[in-house]
Amino acid sequence: YSTLIVLFWKQEADELGRVLDEKLPAVHTVLTFAMDRYVRLLDRRQQLAKPQPILTGPERVLSDKEREVLTWIGRGLTASGAADKMNVALTTVRSHIRSTLHKLNASNVTHAVAIASSSDLLDF
């Protein structure tokens, strides 16, 4: 009786080994991707945790047009509405927004408006 159990177990173990040999490359690929993604997320999290300078030098000074865009957006207009008020193209306003986000280390336009407003850079 015990001999039959051992033979059955050996046969099942051999079958499991064959299945694992077939699937191992795919499992390895998935695990490699997951670990790479995890490491990149940790790196990004550490970068975000570092304090970023705000308005500390000449490269951080906003242009008049950048301040005007943030002022209009702070008053509730969309980028398109700000473009209409300023008589410029929407792509120009978007370019000013991108530049402002970079200069202020802001994550979005609302964040940029808040930073500029708290630094008394906007005319409300």
N, CA and C atoms as a LAMMPS dump frame, in Angstrom:
ITEM: TIMESTEP
0
ITEM: NUMBER OF ATOMS
372
ITEM: BOX BOUNDS ff ff ff
-5.0000000000000000e+02 5.0000000000000000e+02
-5.0000000000000000e+02 5.0000000000000000e+02
-5.0000000000000000e+02 5.0000000000000000e+02
ITEM: ATOMS id mol type element x y z
1 1 1 N 0.832 -1.194 0
2 1 2 C 0 0 0
3 1 3 C 0.875 1.256 0
4 2 1 N 1.869 1.321 0.878
5 2 2 C 2.753 2.49 0.952
6 2 3 C 3.562 2.639 -0.328
7 3 1 N 3.906 1.547 -0.99
8 3 2 C 4.64 1.61 -2.25
9 3 3 C 3.8 2.296 -3.318
10 4 1 N 2.497 2.015 -3.341
11 4 2 C 1.613 2.654 -4.309
12 4 3 C 1.515 4.153 -4.069
13 5 1 N 1.468 4.54 -2.811
14 5 2 C 1.387 5.965 -2.482
15 5 3 C 2.65 6.679 -2.942
16 6 1 N 3.816 6.073 -2.68
17 6 2 C 5.087 6.676 -3.078
18 6 3 C 5.158 6.792 -4.598
19 7 1 N 4.738 5.758 -5.325
20 7 2 C 4.753 5.807 -6.788
21 7 3 C 3.8 6.887 -7.313
22 8 1 N 2.627 6.963 -6.702
23 8 2 C 1.661 7.98 -7.116
24 8 3 C 2.222 9.377 -6.862
25 9 1 N 2.812 9.554 -5.683
26 9 2 C 3.376 10.86 -5.334
27 9 3 C 4.518 11.222 -6.274
28 10 1 N 5.368 10.244 -6.605
29 10 2 C 6.491 10.47 -7.518
30 10 3 C 5.974 10.877 -8.885
31 11 1 N 4.919 10.216 -9.352
32 11 2 C 4.352 10.544 -10.654
33 11 3 C 3.776 11.968 -10.647
34 12 1 N 3.077 12.336 -9.583
35 12 2 C 2.534 13.682 -9.457
36 12 3 C 3.654 14.713 -9.361
37 13 1 N 4.7 14.411 -8.62
38 13 2 C 5.831 15.319 -8.475
39 13 3 C 6.521 15.524 -9.827
40 14 1 N 6.672 14.461 -10.586
41 14 2 C 7.287 14.576 -11.914
42 14 3 C 6.437 15.457 -12.821
43 15 1 N 5.114 15.271 -12.778
44 15 2 C 4.206 16.08 -13.598
45 15 3 C 4.284 17.55 -13.186
46 16 1 N 4.317 17.807 -11.885
47 16 2 C 4.447 19.166 -11.388
48 16 3 C 5.76 19.784 -11.849
49 17 1 N 6.825 19.018 -11.817
50 17 2 C 8.121 19.496 -12.277
51 17 3 C 8.088 19.881 -13.753
52 18 1 N 7.428 19.082 -14.588
53 18 2 C 7.324 19.398 -16.016
54 18 3 C 6.525 20.694 -16.229
55 19 1 N 5.442 20.842 -15.501
56 19 2 C 4.624 22.058 -15.628
57 19 3 C 5.43 23.277 -15.217
58 20 1 N 6.155 23.182 -14.116
59 20 2 C 6.961 24.313 -13.654
60 20 3 C 8.063 24.649 -14.652
61 21 1 N 8.684 23.623 -15.227
62 21 2 C 9.717 23.875 -16.229
63 21 3 C 9.153 24.635 -17.425
64 22 1 N 7.922 24.33 -17.813
65 22 2 C 7.288 25.002 -18.942
66 22 3 C 6.912 26.448 -18.591
67 23 1 N 6.44 26.672 -17.378
68 23 2 C 5.921 27.987 -16.985
69 23 3 C 6.972 28.89 -16.353
70 24 1 N 8.102 28.351 -15.985
71 24 2 C 9.101 29.122 -15.258
72 24 3 C 9.579 30.37 -16.011
73 25 1 N 9.849 30.309 -17.309
74 25 2 C 10.271 31.543 -17.992
75 25 3 C 9.222 32.658 -17.905
76 26 1 N 7.959 32.321 -18.039
77 26 2 C 6.905 33.336 -17.955
78 26 3 C 6.816 33.902 -16.541
79 27 1 N 6.894 33.046 -15.556
80 27 2 C 6.852 33.491 -14.155
81 27 3 C 8.052 34.391 -13.874
82 28 1 N 9.207 34.01 -14.371
83 28 2 C 10.416 34.822 -14.173
84 28 3 C 10.246 36.197 -14.802
85 29 1 N 9.69 36.247 -16.002
86 29 2 C 9.469 37.519 -16.685
87 29 3 C 8.522 38.419 -15.9
88 30 1 N 7.437 37.855 -15.416
89 30 2 C 6.461 38.633 -14.651
90 30 3 C 7.083 39.147 -13.356
91 31 1 N 7.812 38.296 -12.658
92 31 2 C 8.44 38.723 -11.405
93 31 3 C 9.517 39.788 -11.645
94 32 1 N 10.279 39.651 -12.723
95 32 2 C 11.293 40.652 -13.055
96 32 3 C 10.639 42.001 -13.326
97 33 1 N 9.557 41.998 -14.107
98 33 2 C 8.839 43.231 -14.397
99 33 3 C 8.297 43.851 -13.109
100 34 1 N 7.69 43.029 -12.253
101 34 2 C 7.102 43.537 -11.009
102 34 3 C 8.181 44.146 -10.113
103 35 1 N 9.322 43.494 -10.013
104 35 2 C 10.391 44.027 -9.168
105 35 3 C 10.952 45.33 -9.751
106 36 1 N 11.106 45.392 -11.068
107 36 2 C 11.585 46.612 -11.706
108 36 3 C 10.623 47.763 -11.457
109 37 1 N 9.336 47.512 -11.61
110 37 2 C 8.316 48.541 -11.377
111 37 3 C 8.332 49.003 -9.914
112 38 1 N 8.465 48.064 -9.001
113 38 2 C 8.505 48.375 -7.576
114 38 3 C 9.708 49.269 -7.251
115 39 1 N 10.866 48.943 -7.801
116 39 2 C 12.072 49.734 -7.553
117 39 3 C 11.901 51.144 -8.111
118 40 1 N 11.322 51.273 -9.325
119 40 2 C 11.103 52.594 -9.9
120 40 3 C 10.119 53.409 -9.064
121 41 1 N 9.084 52.761 -8.546
122 41 2 C 8.128 53.473 -7.699
123 41 3 C 8.777 53.943 -6.405
124 42 1 N 9.629 53.12 -5.827
125 42 2 C 10.341 53.527 -4.614
126 42 3 C 11.27 54.707 -4.894
127 43 1 N 11.976 54.662 -6.028
128 43 2 C 12.846 55.784 -6.395
129 43 3 C 12.041 57.058 -6.557
130 44 1 N 10.891 56.969 -7.233
131 44 2 C 10.04 58.14 -7.446
132 44 3 C 9.517 58.675 -6.111
133 45 1 N 9.16 57.765 -5.223
134 45 2 C 8.656 58.173 -3.902
135 45 3 C 9.738 58.92 -3.124
136 46 1 N 10.985 58.448 -3.224
137 46 2 C 12.081 59.112 -2.533
138 46 3 C 12.345 60.487 -3.138
139 47 1 N 12.23 60.606 -4.467
140 47 2 C 12.419 61.899 -5.11
141 47 3 C 11.356 62.888 -4.653
142 48 1 N 10.123 62.424 -4.555
143 48 2 C 9.041 63.304 -4.139
144 48 3 C 9.165 63.706 -2.679
145 49 1 N 9.794 62.863 -1.879
146 49 2 C 9.935 63.149 -0.454
147 49 3 C 11.003 64.207 -0.182
148 50 1 N 11.91 64.432 -1.147
149 50 2 C 12.961 65.425 -0.946
150 50 3 C 12.354 66.822 -1.005
151 51 1 N 12.756 67.685 -0.094
152 51 2 C 12.232 69.053 -0.151
153 51 3 C 12.732 69.746 -1.415
154 52 1 N 11.839 70.415 -2.108
155 52 2 C 12.167 71.111 -3.338
156 52 3 C 12.2 72.616 -3.075
157 53 1 N 13.204 73.305 -3.595
158 53 2 C 13.255 74.752 -3.407
159 53 3 C 12.135 75.434 -4.182
160 54 1 N 11.582 76.468 -3.603
161 54 2 C 10.512 77.211 -4.25
162 54 3 C 10.932 78.677 -4.336
163 55 1 N 10.955 79.191 -5.553
164 55 2 C 11.275 80.6 -5.795
165 55 3 C 12.56 81.029 -5.091
166 56 1 N 13.676 80.319 -5.373
167 56 2 C 14.916 80.615 -4.668
168 56 3 C 15.973 81.285 -5.534
169 57 1 N 15.722 81.5 -6.795
170 57 2 C 16.742 82.112 -7.629
171 57 3 C 16.128 82.707 -8.881
172 58 1 N 16.965 83.29 -9.725
173 58 2 C 16.448 83.942 -10.924
174 58 3 C 15.71 82.979 -11.853
175 59 1 N 16.106 81.69 -11.865
176 59 2 C 15.427 80.728 -12.724
177 59 3 C 14.022 80.404 -12.212
178 60 1 N 13.715 80.783 -10.99
179 60 2 C 12.413 80.513 -10.391
180 60 3 C 11.445 81.688 -10.533
181 61 1 N 11.901 82.799 -11.076
182 61 2 C 11.05 83.98 -11.193
183 61 3 C 10.079 83.786 -12.354
184 62 1 N 8.826 84.062 -12.106
185 62 2 C 7.809 83.913 -13.14
186 62 3 C 7.786 85.137 -14.043
187 63 1 N 7.567 84.891 -15.326
188 63 2 C 7.421 86.007 -16.259
189 63 3 C 6.056 86.663 -16.048
190 64 1 N 5.899 87.841 -16.619
191 64 2 C 4.616 88.544 -16.499
192 64 3 C 3.482 87.721 -17.101
193 65 1 N 3.74 87.088 -18.244
194 65 2 C 2.707 86.281 -18.898
195 65 3 C 2.358 85.045 -18.067
196 66 1 N 3.35 84.421 -17.45
197 66 2 C 3.091 83.264 -16.589
198 66 3 C 2.237 83.679 -15.393
199 67 1 N 2.566 84.82 -14.817
200 67 2 C 1.757 85.32 -13.692
201 67 3 C 0.35 85.661 -14.141
202 68 1 N 0.206 86.22 -15.333
203 68 2 C -1.121 86.56 -15.837
204 68 3 C -1.952 85.298 -16.062
205 69 1 N -1.34 84.272 -16.624
206 69 2 C -2.054 82.999 -16.824
207 69 3 C -2.527 82.451 -15.487
208 70 1 N -1.643 82.415 -14.503
209 70 2 C -2.028 81.89 -13.182
210 70 3 C -3.107 82.751 -12.532
211 71 1 N -3.047 84.05 -12.755
212 71 2 C -4.07 84.935 -12.201
213 71 3 C -5.436 84.603 -12.796
214 72 1 N -5.503 84.463 -14.121
215 72 2 C -6.786 84.136 -14.754
216 72 3 C -7.299 82.777 -14.302
217 73 1 N -6.405 81.816 -14.205
218 73 2 C -6.823 80.482 -13.756
219 73 3 C -7.248 80.53 -12.296
220 74 1 N -6.533 81.327 -11.5
221 74 2 C -6.908 81.493 -10.097
222 74 3 C -8.267 82.148 -9.927
223 75 1 N -8.658 82.936 -10.903
224 75 2 C -9.983 83.573 -10.877
225 75 3 C -11.077 82.653 -11.403
226 76 1 N -10.692 81.45 -11.815
227 76 2 C -11.695 80.467 -12.208
228 76 3 C -11.806 80.176 -13.687
229 77 1 N -10.984 80.827 -14.506
230 77 2 C -11.045 80.555 -15.936
231 77 3 C -10.293 79.27 -16.274
232 78 1 N -10.67 78.661 -17.371
233 78 2 C -9.93 77.515 -17.886
234 78 3 C -8.744 78.043 -18.684
235 79 1 N -7.908 77.137 -19.153
236 79 2 C -6.78 77.546 -19.993
237 79 3 C -7.299 78.204 -21.267
238 80 1 N -8.374 77.679 -21.794
239 80 2 C -8.975 78.258 -22.992
240 80 3 C -9.515 79.662 -22.71
241 81 1 N -10.154 79.837 -21.576
242 81 2 C -10.665 81.142 -21.186
243 81 3 C -9.548 82.145 -20.976
244 82 1 N -8.453 81.693 -20.373
245 82 2 C -7.299 82.577 -20.176
246 82 3 C -6.706 82.98 -21.523
247 83 1 N -6.654 82.035 -22.46
248 83 2 C -6.14 82.339 -23.799
249 83 3 C -6.998 83.403 -24.469
250 84 1 N -8.317 83.293 -24.322
251 84 2 C -9.222 84.293 -24.898
252 84 3 C -8.991 85.671 -24.275
253 85 1 N -8.884 85.715 -22.958
254 85 2 C -8.678 86.994 -22.263
255 85 3 C -7.349 87.638 -22.644
256 86 1 N -6.327 86.797 -22.855
257 86 2 C -4.999 87.311 -23.155
258 86 3 C -4.769 87.504 -24.656
259 87 1 N -5.734 87.096 -25.47
260 87 2 C -5.609 87.178 -26.93
261 87 3 C -4.383 86.438 -27.451
262 88 1 N -4.187 85.235 -26.926
263 88 2 C -3.093 84.373 -27.383
264 88 3 C -3.664 82.991 -27.676
265 89 1 N -2.864 82.163 -28.283
266 89 2 C -3.29 80.797 -28.604
267 89 3 C -3.331 79.935 -27.342
268 90 1 N -4.188 78.952 -27.37
269 90 2 C -4.293 78.015 -26.244
270 90 3 C -2.956 77.311 -26.006
271 91 1 N -2.242 76.992 -27.081
272 91 2 C -0.935 76.331 -26.916
273 91 3 C 0.055 77.233 -26.182
274 92 1 N -0.059 78.535 -26.366
275 92 2 C 0.807 79.477 -25.65
276 92 3 C 0.512 79.442 -24.159
277 93 1 N -0.774 79.429 -23.814
278 93 2 C -1.16 79.364 -22.405
279 93 3 C -0.677 78.051 -21.794
280 94 1 N -0.841 76.96 -22.528
281 94 2 C -0.379 75.664 -22.011
282 94 3 C 1.137 75.662 -21.818
283 95 1 N 1.848 76.328 -22.699
284 95 2 C 3.303 76.434 -22.559
285 95 3 C 3.663 77.226 -21.304
286 96 1 N 2.951 78.314 -21.055
287 96 2 C 3.178 79.098 -19.828
288 96 3 C 2.87 78.252 -18.588
289 97 1 N 1.816 77.456 -18.663
290 97 2 C 1.454 76.607 -17.522
291 97 3 C 2.563 75.588 -17.261
292 98 1 N 3.054 74.925 -18.305
293 98 2 C 4.128 73.938 -18.129
294 98 3 C 5.362 74.579 -17.508
295 99 1 N 5.719 75.761 -17.998
296 99 2 C 6.879 76.468 -17.471
297 99 3 C 6.683 76.824 -16.001
298 100 1 N 5.487 77.265 -15.673
299 100 2 C 5.168 77.636 -14.289
300 100 3 C 5.226 76.422 -13.363
301 101 1 N 4.682 75.306 -13.824
302 101 2 C 4.725 74.081 -13.008
303 101 3 C 6.161 73.696 -12.71
304 102 1 N 7.016 73.802 -13.71
305 102 2 C 8.428 73.46 -13.522
306 102 3 C 9.106 74.434 -12.555
307 103 1 N 8.907 75.708 -12.769
308 103 2 C 9.566 76.713 -11.932
309 103 3 C 9.138 76.64 -10.47
310 104 1 N 7.868 76.329 -10.246
311 104 2 C 7.352 76.298 -8.87
312 104 3 C 7.37 74.903 -8.255
313 105 1 N 7.831 73.917 -9.016
314 105 2 C 7.801 72.518 -8.562
315 105 3 C 6.399 72.124 -8.136
316 106 1 N 5.428 72.548 -8.911
317 106 2 C 4.024 72.261 -8.608
318 106 3 C 3.592 71 -9.334
319 107 1 N 2.67 70.271 -8.727
320 107 2 C 2.201 69.026 -9.33
321 107 3 C 1.058 69.247 -10.313
322 108 1 N 0.351 70.355 -10.182
323 108 2 C -0.725 70.682 -11.124
324 108 3 C -0.974 72.192 -11.063
325 109 1 N -1.895 72.665 -11.899
326 109 2 C -2.134 74.11 -11.997
327 109 3 C -2.676 74.671 -10.686
328 110 1 N -3.555 73.948 -10.044
329 110 2 C -4.11 74.415 -8.772
330 110 3 C -3.003 74.598 -7.74
331 111 1 N -2.08 73.646 -7.713
332 111 2 C -0.946 73.73 -6.799
333 111 3 C -0.085 74.95 -7.138
334 112 1 N 0.135 75.2 -8.43
335 112 2 C 0.925 76.365 -8.854
336 112 3 C 0.252 77.671 -8.439
337 113 1 N -1.069 77.736 -8.613
338 113 2 C -1.807 78.941 -8.199
339 113 3 C -1.663 79.148 -6.689
340 114 1 N -1.768 78.072 -5.931
341 114 2 C -1.651 78.18 -4.472
342 114 3 C -0.259 78.671 -4.068
343 115 1 N 0.778 78.123 -4.698
344 115 2 C 2.151 78.537 -4.37
345 115 3 C 2.359 80.008 -4.737
346 116 1 N 1.966 80.371 -5.947
347 116 2 C 2.158 81.753 -6.398
348 116 3 C 1.34 82.729 -5.562
349 117 1 N 0.145 82.324 -5.191
350 117 2 C -0.718 83.18 -4.382
351 117 3 C -0.126 83.39 -2.989
352 118 1 N 0.369 82.315 -2.403
353 118 2 C 0.947 82.437 -1.054
354 118 3 C 2.257 83.225 -1.074
355 119 1 N 2.887 83.33 -2.25
356 119 2 C 4.118 84.115 -2.382
357 119 3 C 3.835 85.532 -2.881
358 120 1 N 2.553 85.91 -2.903
359 120 2 C 2.117 87.237 -3.363
360 120 3 C 2.578 87.562 -4.788
361 121 1 N 2.505 86.573 -5.668
362 121 2 C 2.904 86.778 -7.054
363 121 3 C 1.71 87.055 -7.973
364 122 1 N 0.5 86.873 -7.462
365 122 2 C -0.683 87.003 -8.308
366 122 3 C -1.485 88.231 -7.926
367 123 1 N -2.187 88.768 -8.93
368 123 2 C -3.058 89.921 -8.716
369 123 3 C -4.505 89.445 -8.644
370 124 1 N -4.989 89.317 -7.422
371 124 2 C -6.401 88.915 -7.247
372 124 3 C -7.211 90.105 -6.84
